[in-house]
Protein backbone atom coordinates (compact mmCIF):
# COMPACT_ATOMS: atom_id res chain seq x y z
CA UNK A 1 0.00 0.00 0.00
CA UNK A 2 1.31 3.47 -0.86
CA UNK A 3 1.93 5.68 2.15
CA UNK A 4 -0.47 8.61 2.38
CA UNK A 5 2.44 10.85 3.29
CA UNK A 6 4.38 9.87 0.17
CA UNK A 7 1.32 10.19 -2.09
CA UNK A 8 0.21 13.55 -3.48
CA UNK A 9 -1.09 15.43 -0.44
CA UNK A 10 -4.83 15.81 -0.01
CA UNK A 11 -4.59 19.10 1.87
CA UNK A 12 -2.79 22.03 0.31
CA UNK A 13 -0.41 24.23 2.28
CA UNK A 14 -3.21 26.80 2.44
CA UNK A 15 -5.63 24.24 3.90
CA UNK A 16 -3.08 23.07 6.44
CA UNK A 17 -2.59 26.68 7.51
CA UNK A 18 -6.36 27.13 7.68
CA UNK A 19 -6.71 24.09 9.93
CA UNK A 20 -3.91 25.33 12.17
CA UNK A 21 -5.47 28.78 12.48
CA UNK A 22 -9.19 28.00 12.44
CA UNK A 23 -9.27 24.45 13.84
CA UNK A 24 -11.32 23.03 10.99
CA UNK A 25 -11.26 22.56 7.24
CA UNK A 26 -13.87 21.49 4.68
CA UNK A 27 -12.86 18.56 2.47
CA UNK A 28 -14.82 19.17 -0.71
CA UNK A 29 -16.05 16.16 -2.63
CA UNK A 30 -14.97 13.47 -0.19
CA UNK A 31 -17.81 11.53 -1.84
CA UNK A 32 -19.36 11.89 -5.25
CA UNK A 33 -22.91 13.24 -5.35
CA UNK A 34 -24.09 9.80 -6.43
CA UNK A 35 -22.39 8.03 -3.53
CA UNK A 36 -23.64 10.63 -1.05
CA UNK A 37 -27.19 10.04 -2.24
CA UNK A 38 -26.78 6.27 -1.93
CA UNK A 39 -25.54 6.56 1.65
CA UNK A 40 -28.26 9.10 2.45
CA UNK A 41 -30.95 6.68 1.30
CA UNK A 42 -29.35 3.85 3.27
CA UNK A 43 -29.44 5.91 6.46
CA UNK A 44 -32.95 7.23 5.90
CA UNK A 45 -34.13 3.65 5.45
CA UNK A 46 -33.36 3.16 9.15
CA UNK A 47 -36.33 5.37 9.99
CA UNK A 48 -39.42 3.25 10.77
CA UNK A 49 -42.22 3.97 8.26
CA UNK A 50 -44.54 4.37 11.23
CA UNK A 51 -42.21 7.08 12.65
CA UNK A 52 -42.23 5.18 15.93
CA UNK A 53 -38.75 6.13 17.14
CA UNK A 54 -37.11 3.21 19.01
CA UNK A 55 -36.65 3.83 22.71
CA UNK A 56 -32.86 3.42 22.49
CA UNK A 57 -32.54 6.17 19.85
CA UNK A 58 -31.94 9.77 20.79
CA UNK A 59 -34.42 12.47 19.77
CA UNK A 60 -33.72 16.08 20.74
CA UNK A 61 -35.27 19.19 19.20
CA UNK A 62 -35.45 17.67 15.74
CA UNK A 63 -32.11 15.83 16.04
CA UNK A 64 -32.58 12.10 15.67
CA UNK A 65 -29.67 9.88 16.69
CA UNK A 66 -30.18 6.29 15.55
CA UNK A 67 -28.50 3.70 17.72
CA UNK A 68 -27.31 0.28 16.60
CA UNK A 69 -28.35 -1.08 20.01
CA UNK A 70 -28.47 -0.02 23.65
CA UNK A 71 -25.42 2.16 24.23
CA UNK A 72 -24.03 1.41 20.74
CA UNK A 73 -23.89 4.32 18.30
CA UNK A 74 -21.53 2.85 15.68
CA UNK A 75 -23.02 1.78 12.36
CA UNK A 76 -20.24 -0.26 10.76
CA UNK A 77 -22.45 -2.49 8.63
CA UNK A 78 -20.92 -3.54 5.30
CA UNK A 79 -22.98 -0.97 3.40
CA UNK A 80 -21.87 1.98 5.58
CA UNK A 81 -18.41 0.82 6.64
CA UNK A 82 -16.67 2.23 3.49
CA UNK A 83 -17.46 5.69 4.84
CA UNK A 84 -14.81 4.96 7.47
CA UNK A 85 -12.18 3.80 4.98
CA UNK A 86 -12.32 6.72 2.54
CA UNK A 87 -8.86 7.14 0.94
CA UNK A 88 -9.11 10.91 0.59
CA UNK A 89 -10.08 11.47 4.21
CA UNK A 90 -7.46 9.00 5.43
CA UNK A 91 -4.85 10.97 3.50
CA UNK A 92 -5.98 14.27 5.01
CA UNK A 93 -6.04 12.81 8.53
CA UNK A 94 -2.55 11.37 8.01
CA UNK A 95 -1.21 14.80 7.07
CA UNK A 96 -2.72 16.41 10.17
CA UNK A 97 -1.74 13.62 12.55
CA UNK A 98 1.77 13.26 11.15
CA UNK A 99 1.51 9.49 10.71
CA UNK A 100 0.10 6.94 8.30
CA UNK A 101 -0.51 4.46 11.12
CA UNK A 102 -3.99 5.49 12.13
CA UNK A 103 -7.11 4.04 13.72
CA UNK A 104 -10.63 4.95 12.67
CA UNK A 105 -13.68 5.10 14.94
CA UNK A 106 -17.10 6.60 15.64
CA UNK A 107 -19.42 5.66 12.74
CA UNK A 108 -22.43 7.37 14.30
CA UNK A 109 -25.35 8.81 12.37
CA UNK A 110 -27.35 12.02 12.69
CA UNK A 111 -30.63 13.00 11.06
CA UNK A 112 -31.88 16.54 11.69
CA UNK A 113 -35.41 17.34 10.57
CA UNK A 114 -37.04 20.75 10.39
CA UNK A 115 -37.75 22.25 13.79
CA UNK A 116 -39.59 25.56 14.13
CA UNK A 117 -39.21 25.81 17.92
CA UNK A 118 -36.62 27.82 19.89
CA UNK A 119 -36.32 30.55 17.30
CA UNK A 120 -34.32 32.60 19.79
CA UNK A 121 -31.25 30.40 19.48
CA UNK A 122 -29.47 28.60 16.62
CA UNK A 123 -28.03 25.68 18.61
CA UNK A 124 -29.92 22.62 19.79
CA UNK A 125 -27.13 21.66 22.20
CA UNK A 126 -24.45 23.47 24.18
CA UNK A 127 -21.05 23.88 22.63
CA UNK A 128 -18.76 21.08 23.83
CA UNK A 129 -15.65 19.01 23.08
CA UNK A 130 -15.50 15.37 22.05
CA UNK A 131 -11.87 15.20 23.19
CA UNK A 132 -10.02 11.90 23.14
CA UNK A 133 -8.61 12.75 26.57
CA UNK A 134 -10.10 10.83 29.51
CA UNK A 135 -11.72 12.87 32.25
CA UNK A 136 -9.42 11.06 34.69
CA UNK A 137 -6.60 13.22 33.27
CA UNK A 138 -6.16 16.71 34.70
CA UNK A 139 -4.60 18.26 31.63
CA UNK A 140 -4.28 18.03 27.87
CA UNK A 141 -0.77 17.49 26.49
CA UNK A 142 -1.48 19.61 23.36
CA UNK A 143 0.95 17.54 21.28
CA UNK A 144 0.35 15.86 17.95
CA UNK A 145 0.34 12.37 19.46
CA UNK A 146 -2.70 13.30 21.57
CA UNK A 147 -4.56 14.89 18.66
CA UNK A 148 -7.58 13.37 17.06
CA UNK A 149 -9.32 14.74 13.99
CA UNK A 150 -12.86 14.01 13.01
CA UNK A 151 -16.17 15.36 11.92
CA UNK A 152 -18.98 14.46 9.61
CA UNK A 153 -19.94 13.77 6.06
CA UNK A 154 -22.79 15.91 4.80
CA UNK A 155 -24.92 13.46 2.83
CA UNK A 156 -27.33 16.25 1.86
CA UNK A 157 -26.73 19.81 0.74
CA UNK A 158 -26.66 21.88 3.94
CA UNK A 159 -27.57 25.50 3.36
CA UNK A 160 -27.64 28.24 5.99
CA UNK A 161 -30.09 27.35 8.74
CA UNK A 162 -30.14 23.75 7.57
CA UNK A 163 -28.83 22.08 10.72
CA UNK A 164 -25.13 22.32 9.91
CA UNK A 165 -22.56 21.69 12.61
CA UNK A 166 -21.54 24.84 14.52
CA UNK A 167 -17.90 25.60 15.33
CA UNK A 168 -15.90 28.42 16.93
CA UNK A 169 -13.27 29.68 14.47
CA UNK A 170 -9.96 29.42 16.28
CA UNK A 171 -11.73 27.70 19.15
CA UNK A 172 -9.05 25.04 19.60
CA UNK A 173 -6.55 27.80 20.43
CA UNK A 174 -8.99 29.40 22.87
CA UNK A 175 -9.42 26.04 24.63
CA UNK A 176 -5.65 25.55 24.83
CA UNK A 177 -5.07 29.06 26.18
CA UNK A 178 -7.78 28.72 28.84
CA UNK A 179 -6.64 25.24 29.88
CA UNK A 180 -2.98 26.30 30.14
CA UNK A 181 -3.93 29.41 32.12
CA UNK A 182 -5.84 27.27 34.61
CA UNK A 183 -2.78 25.23 35.43
CA UNK A 184 -3.41 21.72 36.69
CA UNK A 185 -7.03 20.83 36.10
CA UNK A 186 -7.44 22.58 32.76
CA UNK A 187 -9.08 19.42 31.41
CA UNK A 188 -11.95 19.96 33.85
CA UNK A 189 -12.97 23.51 33.03
CA UNK A 190 -16.55 24.10 31.91
CA UNK A 191 -17.73 20.75 33.29
CA UNK A 192 -15.00 18.83 31.48
CA UNK A 193 -15.58 21.07 28.45
CA UNK A 194 -19.11 19.73 27.95
CA UNK A 195 -20.80 23.06 28.78
CA UNK A 196 -19.03 25.84 26.86
CA UNK A 197 -21.39 28.79 27.10
CA UNK A 198 -19.09 31.79 26.71
CA UNK A 199 -18.05 31.39 23.05
CA UNK A 200 -19.83 32.33 19.82
CA UNK A 201 -20.12 29.81 16.99
CA UNK A 202 -20.80 29.81 13.25
CA UNK A 203 -22.57 27.24 11.09
CA UNK A 204 -20.66 25.12 8.57
CA UNK A 205 -22.59 24.81 5.32
CA UNK A 206 -21.66 22.45 2.51
CA UNK A 207 -22.72 20.24 -0.34
CA UNK A 208 -23.62 16.57 -0.32
CA UNK A 209 -20.34 14.64 -0.23
CA UNK A 210 -18.35 17.28 1.66
CA UNK A 211 -16.67 16.48 4.98
CA UNK A 212 -16.23 18.93 7.86
CA UNK A 213 -12.94 17.98 9.55
CA UNK A 214 -12.34 19.36 13.07
CA UNK A 215 -9.53 19.50 15.62
CA UNK A 216 -10.44 17.56 18.77
CA UNK A 217 -10.26 20.73 20.86
CA UNK A 218 -12.79 22.52 18.65
CA UNK A 219 -15.92 23.59 20.56
CA UNK A 220 -18.85 22.50 18.43
CA UNK A 221 -22.53 21.76 18.61
CA UNK A 222 -25.59 20.72 16.66
CA UNK A 223 -27.94 23.36 15.34
CA UNK A 224 -31.64 23.61 14.59
CA UNK A 225 -32.70 22.82 11.05
CA UNK A 226 -35.06 25.54 9.82
CA UNK A 227 -35.21 24.19 6.27
CA UNK A 228 -37.43 21.52 4.76
CA UNK A 229 -34.59 19.20 3.75
CA UNK A 230 -33.56 16.75 6.47
CA UNK A 231 -29.84 16.94 7.16
CA UNK A 232 -28.24 13.50 7.09
CA UNK A 233 -24.70 13.14 8.47
CA UNK A 234 -22.25 10.34 9.27
CA UNK A 235 -19.46 10.94 11.79
CA UNK A 236 -15.89 9.59 11.65
CA UNK A 237 -12.77 10.16 13.77
CA UNK A 238 -9.11 9.25 13.32
CA UNK A 239 -6.29 8.96 15.85
CA UNK A 240 -2.70 7.77 15.66
CA UNK A 241 -2.05 4.14 16.51
CA UNK A 242 0.21 5.40 19.33
CA UNK A 243 -2.32 7.98 20.59
CA UNK A 244 -1.30 9.30 24.00
CA UNK A 245 -4.33 8.04 25.90
CA UNK A 246 -4.69 4.69 24.18
CA UNK A 247 -7.51 5.55 21.79
CA UNK A 248 -5.53 3.89 18.96
CA UNK A 249 -5.32 0.50 20.66
CA UNK A 250 -6.29 -2.61 18.73
CA UNK A 251 -9.82 -3.93 19.19
CA UNK A 252 -10.54 -7.30 20.75
CA UNK A 253 -9.97 -10.28 18.42
CA UNK A 254 -12.94 -11.37 16.30
CA UNK A 255 -14.64 -7.99 16.62
CA UNK A 256 -15.78 -8.11 12.98
CA UNK A 257 -17.65 -10.71 10.96
CA UNK A 258 -16.76 -11.95 7.47
CA UNK A 259 -19.03 -9.47 5.69
CA UNK A 260 -17.48 -6.54 7.53
CA UNK A 261 -13.97 -7.80 6.81
CA UNK A 262 -14.80 -8.09 3.12
CA UNK A 263 -16.08 -4.51 3.08
CA UNK A 264 -12.95 -3.11 4.76
CA UNK A 265 -10.38 -3.70 2.05
CA UNK A 266 -6.64 -3.61 2.80
CA UNK A 267 -6.67 -0.06 4.17
CA UNK A 268 -9.69 -0.69 6.36
CA UNK A 269 -8.19 -3.83 7.89
CA UNK A 270 -5.34 -1.69 9.17
CA UNK A 271 -7.50 1.25 10.22
CA UNK A 272 -9.74 -1.08 12.22
CA UNK A 273 -6.78 -2.88 13.74
CA UNK A 274 -7.49 -6.25 12.11
CA UNK A 275 -4.07 -6.25 10.39
CA UNK A 276 -0.84 -4.65 11.56
CA UNK A 277 0.46 -1.55 9.85
Beta strands, then each sheet from edge to edge (+ up, - down):
strand 1: 24-27
strand 2: 58-60
strand 3: 63-65
strand 4: 102-112
strand 5: 148-154
strand 6: 166-167
strand 7: 202-203
strand 8: 211-215
strand 9: 220-221
strand 10: 231-240
sheet 1: 1+ 8- 5+ 10- 4+ 3- 2+
sheet 2: 7+ 6- 9+
end
